[in-house]
Amino acid sequence: MIIERTSSQIVIKVSPRIDALGFQRIMDYLDYLEITSKSIATQDDADKLADELNENWWTKNRNRFIK
């Protein structure tokens, strides 16, 4: 593996023998870090959003589980 840093990016060169799925997961995580690096949201904000989404999902899908 070779890692090079330029003024605007980091270049990672890996062997083609690397598992593609595992590498994609790493890239997805790096993508997440880049996207969230400028976020001002707090963990409390994220928790509230998750609770709201879960409530909305449950309201729409309740009848599939409770009869």
ABEGO torsion letter per residue (X at the ends): XBBBBBAABBBBBBBAABBAAAAAAAAAAAAAAAAAAABABBAAAAAAAAAAAAAAAAAAAAAAABX
